Amino acid sequence: MPKPVSICVIGSGYVGLVAAVCFAEMGHKVVCVDNDELKIKLLQQGGVPIYEQHLPELLGKHGGKAVQFTTNLAESVQGSEAIFIAVGTPQGSTGAADLSYVEAVVSEIANAIRDYKVIVEKSTVPVYTNDWIRRVLHRRGVRPDHFDVVSNPEFLREGTAVGDFLHPDRIVVGAGTKPAAELLSRIYAPLTEGFYYEQPGSLPGPCSAENPAKFLLTSAQSAEIIKHASNAFLALKISFINAVANLAENVDADIEEIAAGIGMDTRIGPKFLKAGLGYGGSCFPKDVAAFQWVAQQQGLRFQLLEEVRRINDTQQEVFFNKIRSTLWTLRGKRIAALGLAFKADTDDIRESPALKIISRLIEAGAHVSAYDPAAMEKAQQALPTSDRLSYAKDVYDAAEHADAVLILTEWKEFADIDLAKLNRALKFPIVIDGRNLYRPEVMAENGFTYVSVGRAGSYYAAQGKPRAVLIAE
């Protein structure tokens, strides 16, 4: 087992907090820094500020031991060999990533450096950010032999971030010097050399001691582009399958069957071929926009990304029109909205299609009863206060006397609904499914009018047998 590394992680959001506890799980000594005193106090007391699978267990195992939480950045930097920057890079008004948080942190690091440190950019940033970090350090008077800057992008999915970190497809490191590359290699050796997978009680996953994680060493510029290009390509797959879904629906084909057939091609694969409401969250929308901005700065027009964004925006309009076509008028209608997070297994509501659709329903005069297993508190802070919006305690409470149910997030809880109980709760047995959680014929057999994405317009129960009809019929 390689010698443990002392690591400072700056930022305790989705990326920083997961990185901190996972580095501790891998055997390193970690300190996680944030300027949010309330969040740090919560973490010091054993609290968990975000909803993420396996995170509470790892915080309980390592919090206050292998990983410490503090607001003291200078002390943490001086006591660490590697400093990981994992602060937010929100989208600016031009589409570019706002790097002001990164610059502020780098300036603080510069004031604290007394000897050699490897500064690792973990946040998603545009190409040449590492060069700018070096410039800031130079301008702040840091000696060139006291630091190296490395790009180490994350490839985590919210909801499965801990498993993704400890069992990655690949570890990408953009390093320009041998000492920096060697330190990153040592940090990730438990994963790349199989040491972690041999430890009793380690989190199970696809990688193993016999099949360890792959380590790719690149230039900093390549690593920065790999991250943006990866997210842009996944967003492209989602927009592509949604565009195909709209065609499939018009010709009475089934997008689930089509996606299965496409995904069987090993050159394409089945992941991210799920038709629905389009992508959301903190990564895809801003990363696609930022990647497009980067191209523009180099005098290039990345037209493909323009279309990816357009299709994604249109998809929510398509779904809203399904609601209106099914219910005719929306004013005064009571609608149960199941799902508030942008995807299942997270409480993240950033760029959530569900919230956008709910806001439009309220504007149209509908009464919405909303429910989500994890994102209720955050949604209440984000959605406008309205006497036409209420929050339910569970699925059936939301559906009570409703004119229709909308499925907006693909939670397993929603896929396992007691359909007979749901039917009894509703005023009219109508389900409009933006995530295709059910087979149309099953819903018809249970007495529902069922509208989904990329499949024959609506399914009605008729004398106990399903009949496919177009919405416009």
Secondary structure, DSSP 8 states (H G I E B T S, - for coil): -----EEEEE--SHHHHHHHHHHHHTT-EEEEE-S-HHHHHHHHTT---S--TTHHHHHHHHBTTTEEEES-HHHHHHT-SEEEE-----B-TTSSB--HHHHHHHHHHHHH--S-EEEEE-S---TTHHHHHHHHHHHTT--GGGEEEEE------TTSHHHHHHS-SEEEEE-SSHHHHHHHHHHHHHHHSSTGGGSTT----S--SSS--EEEEE-HHHHHHHHHHHHHHHHHHHHHHHHHHHHHHHTT--HHHHHHHHHTSTTT-STT---SS---TTTHHHHHHHHHHHHHHTT---HHHHHHHHHHHHHHHHHHHHHHHHHS--TT-EEEEE--SSSTT----TT-HHHHHHHHHHHTT-EEEEE-SS-HHHHHHHS---TTEEE-SSHHHHHTT-SEEEE-S--HHHHT--HHHHHHH-SS-EEEESS--S-HHHHHHTT-EEE-SSS-SEEEEETTEEEEE-TT-
